[in-house]
Amino acid sequence: MSIRNLIAKRPWILAVAVSLVVVAWLASGRLGGREPLIEYPGGESVGESATTTRVQVNSMVAKPITRAITVYGQTEPARTVEMAAETQGRVEVVKATRGRQVKRGEIILKLDTRDRRARLAQAEASVNEAQTSYEAQLELQQEGYVSETQIAEAVAKLEVAKAELTRARLDLDYMVMRAPFDGTLQDRAVEIGDFVRVGDQVATFIDNTSIIVSGTISERDARFVHVDDTGIAKLATGQEVSGRIRYISPVADESTRTFNVELEVPNPDGSLPAGVTAEMKLPGGQVLAHKISPALLTIGSDGEVGIKVVDEFDRVEFFEVELAMSEQDGVWVSGLPESAKIITVGQGYVAQGQTVEAVFAQGDTAVAGTEAEANTEQMK
């Protein structure tokens, strides 16, 4: 029987033959020691030699930097007051319009005062009457015609009349609503002719001469942030400003275990809007850090983020790192030894504890970058 007829009757024989050829080819390559190599930019290869694996390393020395804690939050006015009516009456005059900046004591609106002036005149008359009666009782007491009890009653009537006069004057003052501090009239809920009662909300007044950027920080970062430290905030509008940390919550939120933090930013011209999202950079203390490419970060066996380095015995070590600061051309990480040979090529092909052959990159310098000093100075 010819081979062609045999394959036609038993096609599986061809498949088995092809498989055997492929296996033999792979085995021959393995035995011959031909391994895939990683090409360096300079032409060298990194891969498995007969004994060890080559990796490219950069020798770096950590630099002290001021760690930046990133906090996301939003802007809000320094103060917000919901102004409510302290007496009842009909709105007679409206002075301030929405969005207008006003000074402390400026009139926002007035209520009709006609009946209040009549009550004030009545209260003044009652005080005069009670005063006259009291003085007359004193003269009669000297002649023995009035008892101590009658004098006490006259004094009580005089005090009641004075209290009514004070109340009438206050009620008249309440008819005029004034700005409690320098700020902006955010909203007004009434117009001329509206009738308001005690407790009715009539306006919302805000102090936007300074803006508060508020957010939350983690338990781990809270100990590094201090009141009166300087922070930087970048608003969603593109504006970048600096301010002073004015408040840190002394107690963590029960549900999130985070601490509230507020950055106060001067806003004398009112150009910074309230209610927009913002990203804060707060100083988190000085740390020793290396500047690396984010591509060098790897995942450890327990899911931790870290960097692979080569130790003095040419063994691979894995160090968990923390992000200290992020820049456009790299990231600063802490957690590595002060001086480290960081694997820059081939880190994905070696494991912790493995002995390797370290090849230094061309033009390697033992510095982590001079940008650290500039960033540290900026955060001061």
C-alpha positions as CSV (number, residue, x, y, z in Angstrom):
1,M,0.0,0.0,0.0
2,S,1.4,3.4,-1.0
3,I,1.9,6.2,1.5
4,R,-0.8,8.3,-0.3
5,N,-3.3,5.5,-0.1
6,L,-2.4,5.0,3.6
7,I,-3.0,8.7,4.4
8,A,-6.2,8.7,2.5
9,K,-7.6,5.8,4.5
10,R,-6.1,6.9,7.8
11,P,-5.8,10.8,7.8
12,W,-5.0,10.9,11.5
13,I,-1.5,9.5,10.7
14,L,-0.6,12.8,9.0
15,A,-1.7,14.8,12.1
16,V,0.4,12.6,14.3
17,A,3.5,12.9,12.1
18,V,3.2,16.7,12.0
19,S,2.9,16.9,15.8
20,L,6.0,14.7,16.2
21,V,8.0,17.0,13.9
22,V,7.0,20.1,15.8
23,V,7.9,18.6,19.2
24,A,11.3,17.5,17.8
25,W,11.9,21.0,16.5
26,L,11.1,22.6,19.8
27,A,13.2,20.1,21.7
28,S,16.2,20.7,19.4
29,G,16.0,24.5,20.0
30,R,15.7,23.9,23.8
31,L,18.7,21.6,23.9
32,G,20.7,24.0,21.7
33,G,20.3,26.7,24.3
34,R,18.6,29.2,22.0
35,E,16.5,31.5,24.2
36,P,14.5,34.6,23.3
37,L,16.5,37.6,24.0
38,I,15.6,41.1,25.1
39,E,17.4,43.7,22.9
40,Y,18.9,46.7,24.6
41,P,18.9,50.0,22.8
42,G,22.7,49.7,22.6
43,G,22.5,46.3,20.9
44,E,23.2,44.1,23.9
45,S,20.7,41.3,24.7
46,V,19.1,40.3,28.0
47,G,18.0,36.8,28.4
48,E,19.0,33.5,29.9
49,S,22.6,32.4,29.3
50,A,23.9,29.1,30.3
51,T,24.0,30.1,34.0
52,T,22.2,33.4,34.7
53,T,19.7,35.8,33.3
54,R,20.9,39.3,32.2
55,V,18.9,42.3,33.2
56,Q,19.6,46.0,32.7
57,V,19.9,48.2,35.8
58,N,20.2,51.8,36.7
59,S,22.0,52.8,39.9
60,M,20.0,55.4,41.8
61,V,20.4,57.3,45.0
62,A,17.3,58.6,46.8
63,K,16.7,62.3,47.3
64,P,14.7,64.0,50.1
65,I,11.5,65.5,48.8
66,T,8.4,66.9,50.4
67,R,5.7,64.2,49.9
68,A,2.6,65.6,48.3
69,I,-0.7,64.2,49.6
70,T,-3.4,64.5,46.9
71,V,-6.9,65.3,48.1
72,Y,-10.0,65.7,46.0
73,G,-12.7,68.0,47.1
74,Q,-14.7,71.1,46.2
75,T,-14.7,74.8,46.9
76,E,-17.2,76.6,49.2
77,P,-17.7,80.1,50.7
78,A,-15.9,80.8,54.0
79,R,-19.3,81.5,55.5
80,T,-22.9,81.0,54.5
81,V,-25.8,82.6,56.4
82,E,-29.5,81.9,55.8
83,M,-31.1,85.2,56.7
84,A,-34.5,84.9,58.3
85,A,-37.1,87.5,59.4
86,E,-37.0,88.4,63.1
87,T,-40.4,90.1,62.9
88,Q,-43.4,90.1,60.6
89,G,-44.4,92.6,58.1
90,R,-44.8,93.5,54.4
91,V,-41.6,94.1,52.3
92,E,-41.5,97.7,51.4
93,V,-38.0,98.3,50.0
94,V,-35.4,96.0,48.4
95,K,-31.9,97.4,48.2
96,A,-29.5,94.6,47.2
97,T,-29.8,92.4,44.1
98,R,-28.6,88.9,43.8
99,G,-24.9,88.5,43.1
100,R,-24.1,92.0,44.4
101,Q,-21.2,92.5,46.8
102,V,-22.1,94.5,49.9
103,K,-20.4,95.8,53.0
104,R,-21.2,94.9,56.5
105,G,-24.2,96.9,57.7
106,E,-25.6,97.8,54.3
107,I,-29.4,97.5,53.9
108,I,-30.7,94.5,52.1
109,L,-34.4,95.1,52.5
110,K,-37.0,97.0,54.6
111,L,-40.4,96.1,56.0
112,D,-43.3,98.5,56.3
113,T,-42.7,100.3,59.7
114,R,-45.9,102.4,60.0
115,D,-47.6,100.3,62.8
116,R,-44.2,99.8,64.5
117,R,-43.7,103.5,64.9
118,A,-47.1,103.8,66.5
119,R,-46.3,101.0,68.9
120,L,-43.0,102.7,69.8
121,A,-44.8,106.0,70.5
122,Q,-47.3,104.1,72.8
123,A,-44.4,102.4,74.6
124,E,-42.7,105.7,75.2
125,A,-45.9,107.2,76.6
126,S,-46.3,104.2,78.9
127,V,-42.8,104.7,80.3
128,N,-43.4,108.4,80.9
129,E,-46.7,107.6,82.7
130,A,-45.1,105.0,84.9
131,Q,-42.1,107.3,85.7
132,T,-44.4,110.1,86.7
133,S,-46.5,107.7,88.9
134,Y,-43.4,106.4,90.6
135,E,-42.1,109.8,91.4
136,A,-45.4,110.9,92.9
137,Q,-45.5,107.7,95.0
138,L,-42.1,108.6,96.4
139,E,-43.3,112.1,97.5
140,L,-46.3,110.6,99.2
141,Q,-44.2,108.1,100.9
142,Q,-42.1,110.9,102.5
143,E,-45.4,112.3,104.0
144,G,-46.4,108.9,105.2
145,Y,-49.3,108.3,102.9
146,V,-47.9,105.5,100.8
147,S,-46.6,102.1,102.0
148,E,-43.6,100.2,100.9
149,T,-45.8,97.8,99.0
150,Q,-47.3,100.5,96.9
151,I,-43.8,101.8,96.1
152,A,-42.8,98.3,95.0
153,E,-45.8,98.1,92.7
154,A,-44.9,101.5,91.1
155,V,-41.3,100.3,90.5
156,A,-42.6,97.1,88.9
157,K,-44.9,99.0,86.5
158,L,-42.1,101.3,85.5
159,E,-39.8,98.3,84.8
160,V,-42.5,96.7,82.7
161,A,-43.0,99.9,80.7
162,K,-39.3,100.1,80.0
163,A,-39.2,96.5,78.9
164,E,-42.0,97.2,76.4
165,L,-40.2,100.2,75.1
166,T,-37.0,98.1,74.5
167,R,-39.1,95.5,72.7
168,A,-40.7,98.1,70.5
169,R,-37.4,99.6,69.6
170,L,-35.9,96.2,68.7
171,D,-39.0,95.3,66.7
172,L,-38.5,98.5,64.7
173,D,-34.8,97.7,64.2
174,Y,-35.8,94.2,62.9
175,M,-37.8,95.9,60.1
176,V,-34.5,96.7,58.4
177,M,-32.4,93.7,57.4
178,R,-28.6,94.5,57.0
179,A,-25.6,92.5,55.7
180,P,-24.0,90.7,58.7
181,F,-20.5,90.9,57.2
182,D,-18.7,91.9,54.0
183,G,-19.9,89.4,51.3
184,T,-22.2,88.7,48.5
185,L,-26.0,88.3,48.3
186,Q,-26.3,84.8,46.9
187,D,-30.1,84.6,46.7
188,R,-33.2,86.6,47.8
189,A,-36.5,84.8,48.4
190,V,-38.8,87.8,48.7
191,E,-39.9,90.8,46.6
192,I,-41.6,94.1,47.3
193,G,-45.1,93.4,48.6
194,D,-44.4,90.0,50.0
195,F,-45.6,89.4,53.6
196,V,-43.1,87.7,55.8
197,R,-43.4,86.1,59.3
198,V,-41.0,85.4,62.0
199,G,-38.5,82.7,60.9
200,D,-39.3,83.0,57.2
201,Q,-36.1,82.8,55.1
202,V,-35.6,86.0,53.1
203,A,-32.0,85.8,51.7
204,T,-28.8,83.7,51.5
205,F,-25.7,85.7,52.3
206,I,-22.2,84.4,51.7
207,D,-18.7,85.5,52.6
208,N,-16.6,84.8,49.5
209,T,-13.7,87.1,50.4
210,S,-11.9,83.8,51.0
211,I,-12.7,80.4,49.6
212,I,-12.6,77.1,51.4
213,V,-11.4,74.0,49.6
214,S,-12.6,71.0,51.6
215,G,-11.9,67.3,51.3
216,T,-11.0,64.2,53.3
217,I,-7.6,62.6,54.0
218,S,-6.9,59.0,55.0
219,E,-6.0,57.8,58.5
220,R,-2.4,57.1,57.3
221,D,-2.0,60.6,55.9
222,A,-3.7,62.6,58.7
223,R,-0.6,62.6,61.0
224,F,1.5,64.4,58.4
225,V,-0.9,67.3,57.8
226,H,-0.9,70.3,60.2
227,V,-3.0,73.5,60.7
228,D,-1.3,76.6,59.2
229,D,0.7,74.5,56.6
230,T,0.6,75.8,53.1
231,G,-1.2,73.8,50.4
232,I,-1.9,74.1,46.7
233,A,-5.3,73.7,45.0
234,K,-6.1,73.3,41.3
235,L,-9.7,74.1,40.5
236,A,-11.8,72.6,37.7
237,T,-11.8,76.0,36.1
238,G,-8.0,75.7,35.6
239,Q,-7.1,78.2,38.3
240,E,-4.2,77.2,40.6
241,V,-4.0,78.8,44.0
242,S,-2.3,78.4,47.3
243,G,-3.7,78.8,50.8
244,R,-3.4,77.9,54.4
245,I,-4.8,74.8,56.1
246,R,-7.3,76.2,58.6
247,Y,-8.9,73.0,59.9
248,I,-8.3,69.3,60.4
249,S,-11.0,67.2,62.0
250,P,-9.9,65.8,65.3
251,V,-12.1,62.8,64.9
252,A,-12.4,60.4,61.9
253,D,-15.7,59.8,60.2
254,E,-17.2,56.6,61.6
255,S,-18.2,55.2,58.2
256,T,-15.2,56.2,56.0
257,R,-12.4,56.5,58.6
258,T,-11.3,59.7,57.0
259,F,-10.6,63.2,58.4
260,N,-12.0,66.4,57.0
261,V,-9.5,69.0,56.0
262,E,-10.1,72.6,54.9
263,L,-7.7,74.8,52.9
264,E,-8.5,78.6,53.1
265,V,-7.6,80.6,50.0
266,P,-7.8,84.4,49.8
267,N,-10.3,85.7,47.3
268,P,-10.5,89.4,47.7
269,D,-11.7,90.1,44.2
270,G,-14.2,87.3,44.2
271,S,-12.7,85.7,41.1
272,L,-12.6,82.2,42.6
273,P,-16.0,80.4,42.3
274,A,-17.5,78.3,45.0
275,G,-19.0,74.9,44.3
276,V,-16.5,73.6,41.8
277,T,-14.3,70.5,42.1
278,A,-10.7,70.9,43.1
279,E,-7.5,68.9,43.6
280,M,-5.4,69.7,46.6
281,K,-1.7,69.0,47.1
282,L,-0.9,69.1,50.8
283,P,2.6,68.7,52.3
284,G,3.0,65.3,53.8
285,G,6.4,65.5,55.4
286,Q,9.8,64.8,54.0
287,V,10.7,61.3,52.7
288,L,13.6,59.8,50.8
289,A,12.4,58.9,47.3
290,H,13.6,57.7,43.9
291,K,12.2,59.2,40.6
292,I,11.3,56.4,38.2
293,S,9.2,55.6,35.2
294,P,5.8,54.2,36.1
295,A,6.5,51.4,33.7
296,L,9.0,49.9,36.2
297,L,6.3,49.2,38.8
298,T,5.4,45.6,39.1
299,I,2.9,43.6,41.1
300,G,4.1,41.4,44.0
301,S,2.8,37.9,44.9
302,D,0.3,39.4,47.4
303,G,-0.9,42.1,45.0
304,E,1.3,44.9,46.3
305,V,2.9,47.4,44.0
306,G,6.7,47.5,44.1
307,I,10.1,47.7,42.3
308,K,12.6,44.9,41.5
309,V,16.2,45.7,42.3
310,V,19.5,43.8,42.3
311,D,21.3,43.5,45.6
312,E,25.1,43.3,46.3
313,F,25.0,39.6,45.7
314,D,23.4,39.9,42.3
315,R,20.1,38.6,43.6
316,V,16.7,40.0,42.7
317,E,14.9,41.7,45.5
318,F,11.3,43.1,45.5
319,F,10.4,46.2,47.5
320,E,6.9,47.4,48.1
321,V,6.8,51.2,47.4
322,E,4.5,54.1,48.0
323,L,3.8,56.9,45.6
324,A,5.3,60.1,47.1
325,M,4.7,62.5,44.3
326,S,3.6,62.4,40.6
327,E,5.1,64.5,37.8
328,Q,4.5,64.5,34.0
329,D,7.8,62.8,33.3
330,G,7.8,60.2,36.1
331,V,6.8,59.4,39.7
332,W,8.7,59.6,43.0
333,V,8.4,56.5,45.1
334,S,9.5,55.7,48.7
335,G,10.3,52.4,50.2
336,L,13.5,51.5,48.4
337,P,17.0,51.4,49.9
338,E,18.7,54.8,49.8
339,S,21.1,53.4,47.1
340,A,19.5,50.9,44.8
341,K,20.3,49.2,41.5
342,I,16.8,49.3,39.9
343,I,16.0,46.8,37.1
344,T,14.9,48.8,34.1
345,V,14.8,46.0,31.4
346,G,14.0,42.4,32.0
347,Q,12.1,42.8,35.4
348,G,9.3,40.7,34.0
349,Y,11.5,37.7,33.4
350,V,13.1,37.4,36.8
351,A,11.7,36.4,40.2
352,Q,12.6,37.4,43.7
353,G,15.7,35.6,45.0
354,Q,16.9,34.7,41.5
355,T,20.6,35.3,40.7
356,V,21.1,37.5,37.7
357,E,23.8,39.2,35.7
358,A,23.3,43.0,36.0
359,V,24.2,45.2,33.1
360,F,24.4,48.9,33.7
361,A,22.6,51.2,31.3
362,Q,24.8,53.5,29.1
363,G,25.3,56.9,30.8
364,D,24.1,55.6,34.1
365,T,24.4,58.2,36.9
366,A,23.8,57.5,40.5
367,V,21.2,60.2,41.1
368,A,17.5,60.2,41.4
369,G,17.1,63.6,39.8
370,T,17.5,67.2,40.8
371,E,13.9,68.1,40.5
372,A,13.3,67.1,44.1
373,E,14.8,70.3,45.5
374,A,12.6,72.4,43.3
375,N,9.5,70.6,44.3
376,T,10.4,70.7,48.0
377,E,11.0,74.4,47.7
378,Q,7.6,74.9,46.0
379,M,5.7,73.1,48.8
380,K,7.3,75.3,51.5
